[in-house]
Amino acid sequence: MLSTGVAVGLLVGVLGMPDTALGEGLPVSPSAQSTRERWVNPNVREIDAEGDLRIALTQVPTSVELGSPLSLRAEVLNESDEPLNADNLRILIAHADSEDSLGQSREVLAADPSAYPYRATPIKLSGVIEPGEAKEISLEVSTAEQGDGLRLQAGGVYPVMVALESSSEGIVSTQRFLSAVRSSDEEEQESTALSVLVPLSAPIDAVGGETGDAPEPAELLLQSEDLAHNFGPGGHLGQTLNDFDAFATAYPQAARGTCLGIDPELVRTAARMSQGYKVAQQRPSVVSQKQRLRDSWGSGGEDIESTEGTGQEIAAQWLNHLREIAERSCTVALPWANADLDAVQATNNEWLMREALQRGQITLSNVLGSEPLDNVVIPGKGYISPPSVSSMGWADQASIPQSSTLDPLGKAWFEQGEQNPKPEPENTSDSALEQTQPQAPSSLPPRPQQPVRVLMADNTIWAAPRSGNTALLGPNIWAKTYPGSLAALLADASDTPDTKGYSNYNTRFDARLDAAPARLATASAAIEFEAEQSEDPVLVMLPTDASSPKTLLNTVGELVERGDAETITLDRYLALDPEETEELAAQQMPEPPGFGAPFDDPTVISDTEISRARQQADYIDDLTQLMVPDPAVAIGPYSFTAPLRMDVLRALSSNGRGSIATFDQTVERENALLNQNRDTLTELRSSVTLLPPGNVYTRWSDSSPLLIAARNGLPLPVDARILYDAPEGASVNVEERLLIPAKGSITAQMTATLPTDSGRTDIDLWLATPSGAAISNPVTIGVQTRSGIIGSKLSTVLIVLTLVGLLFLGVIRRRRAKRRVQRFDASKRAPRPPQRYAQSTRYVAHPKSQRRPRREEGEGH
């Protein structure tokens, strides 16, 4: 069951979401009581789901000639705590009639043992089986019409049951499989056209939160060596290419009708691994703080605990092998990271969908050097729902931008921003990371100039214009169907079998109740069944993690070699008949349209996960819009944020979600990925912010400027706007545009008009994109004016005037008293000596101290 920590983590960023947004709610483990019945019908295979005594097949042939013995190997397992007397046990081998369709055959495989009426003579056991012991047994039963065997009368595909029966309890455990019985006496019939799709995709555990870098790409950080092992000879991806090569050599005619469906993220990761990578559990800071030059000498950036990856050469060999196959074989791009396209559509984010559908064509062409089929969409879960149809227009080759020097999608982003700017959101300081409502897409998907073909299981379309394996989904968007029952049985041929959301609930049980050899034999027989019974061309859709691609491919090769099937290329399988499409296009589309999951699909991505992905994708768009290109910087805004979008798509991947065995692990991995991505986005958000010099501004008048610093830690300049939230009656006048240099800061000037009756006014300020979407965290400043410090109420004014008056009277009285004292003291003082006062540049004597003129000598004598 999912841990409490994961459940809490999934709620981050979605608290306060309206109830109407919650469909599936939180992802719930298949083992939880509340959801287990969505994965497993409790009324199906009840005997095999319980008990301590089991039988398991360890060897099952994929086919047998009519009249020859069916040779099997099995083991009886005692999982109880007590020894078991095998003398009371016997093994029954029985079969049912060959059915008219694979869907009916699947129902028999899920049916009660009584559905297998034709039984061979039981095989008795003997001895003692100790606790925990597995007793191996060789079984052989005749398929001839006569005798004590299965008594088959003709060739065909038969449901077979191998049961362990107790003398006291009856049948206690069973194994089921389909057996292809071949007969040389069968009449020749027209060959069925057959095409095969071999998908290549796997979970990639790269550390989340990566951003673009240039001129050298950012270093690849993986959390383990799992992918390197997967690329190796013993890994699934390495073995699949080896099996494909061997198949093409042994059955060259059949190989012409086989196509590789390639996850472009897998190819991109292999190419990066071949250049070197590291294994780490976290990513260094993407926002470098300023440091002195001498501190940066010899520093390679922030140190993290990591080790050098060991799979560089293995990844290079695998990629070269894939290039060789792609040169001579058909290739087609899967959605990026094999993303669930309905989940991507639910984010309502145009650029996330364009990355999912367009990036793959560009990547496969650039890395492999060969052109994949275009205008083809392959949903990982086997269908799309009506809301997703219009977005399939982005898969049209004509809508994929082309550029030999720039990131094509980055070029499209820039051109669209010039022609069709984003609509302005509500004035709020909450960024997209906190928004609970999706943003409106910046543009509508284009109507395809050439038909877009979507591969879907045949039972996922029930009310739409349809003819054979072709159905109309939307304007110039078509579905090409493949046998859903065949695909569901092929999905079981895996070590971690998938539960297909379109599978009939009456046949839904944990496929691991049957051993891997039994499931593989069933898958091989199912291919033969469709090749013999179908009147329409058949597409064999192999699972991404087939336990033995070699066995399934060889089955196709043998059918073609015997003449029971003829190969057609995938391109031909997808071809549309002009007359047929014209007739279908003229029909009225039912309202509402009828296509999607025909049964409850427990594998869908929950609304909580989609909401987190939407928040991050919208904020990535806002961050990209904030930055402006700089000719001096080698990377553009879109290329800088593109890896963050790819991480979101990885978190919406279908890989691992369809299996009871891997669902919990997948949800935990994708939740951790979204957490890592959000941490990076939060860090990027904090790097673009306002820095007020203090909490309170004190100004002399309303026209006094207020200064505030704006910092940008991003590698590109940002074109920001200062938005605010203030009380009623208050307004802030700011610069219309704030261009902050890369990894720098500027000082902005603004003025504020405040209510006259307020001593202090608090204002929230934040940085936003040109369209008004909040980017930075808000900061709160207080503004007050000198005249406002005292206040303006009448009582306050009167008190102040009274105090001033009293103070004035006190000063006058004090001066008068001082003068009286001075006069009294002056009457007792001695006469002052003569004084001189400066007057211009000359000194003159005081009039009262002038001396009389000296008499002339001799006068008065």
Secondary structure as UniProt FT lines:
FT   HELIX           4..11
FT   TURN            12..16
FT   HELIX           19..21
FT   TURN            30..31
FT   TURN            33..35
FT   HELIX           36..39
FT   TURN            42..43
FT   HELIX           46..49
FT   STRAND          53..59
FT   STRAND          63..65
FT   TURN            66..67
FT   STRAND          69..78
FT   STRAND          84..85
FT   HELIX           86..88
FT   STRAND          89..95
FT   HELIX           102..109
FT   HELIX           113..115
FT   STRAND          118..119
FT   STRAND          123..124
FT   STRAND          128..129
FT   TURN            131..132
FT   STRAND          134..142
FT   STRAND          156..166
FT   TURN            167..169
FT   STRAND          170..182
FT   TURN            184..185
FT   STRAND          192..200
FT   STRAND          220..222
FT   HELIX           226..231
FT   TURN            233..234
FT   HELIX           236..250
FT   HELIX           252..255
FT   TURN            256..257
FT   STRAND          258..262
FT   HELIX           264..273
FT   TURN            274..275
FT   STRAND          277..280
FT   HELIX           293..296
FT   TURN            297..298
FT   STRAND          306..308
FT   HELIX           312..328
FT   STRAND          330..333
FT   HELIX           336..338
FT   HELIX           341..346
FT   TURN            347..348
FT   HELIX           350..368
FT   STRAND          376..377
FT   TURN            380..381
FT   HELIX           386..388
FT   HELIX           390..395
FT   HELIX           397..399
FT   HELIX           408..419
FT   TURN            432..434
FT   STRAND          452..457
FT   HELIX           458..460
FT   STRAND          461..463
FT   STRAND          466..467
FT   TURN            468..469
FT   STRAND          470..474
FT   TURN            475..476
FT   STRAND          477..482
FT   HELIX           484..492
FT   TURN            501..502
FT   HELIX           505..507
FT   HELIX           511..513
FT   HELIX           516..533
FT   STRAND          538..541
FT   TURN            544..545
FT   HELIX           549..562
FT   STRAND          565..567
FT   HELIX           570..573
FT   HELIX           578..585
FT   STRAND          594..595
FT   TURN            602..603
FT   HELIX           607..626
FT   TURN            631..632
FT   HELIX           637..651
FT   TURN            655..658
FT   TURN            660..662
FT   HELIX           663..687
FT   STRAND          688..691
FT   STRAND          696..699
FT   TURN            702..703
FT   STRAND          706..712
FT   STRAND          718..725
FT   TURN            728..729
FT   STRAND          731..733
FT   STRAND          738..740
FT   TURN            742..743
FT   STRAND          744..753
FT   TURN            756..757
FT   STRAND          761..768
FT   TURN            770..771
FT   STRAND          779..785
FT   HELIX           786..790
FT   HELIX           794..826
FT   TURN            827..828
FT   STRAND          836..839
FT   TURN            840..841
FT   STRAND          842..845
FT   HELIX           847..849
FT   TURN            857..860
//
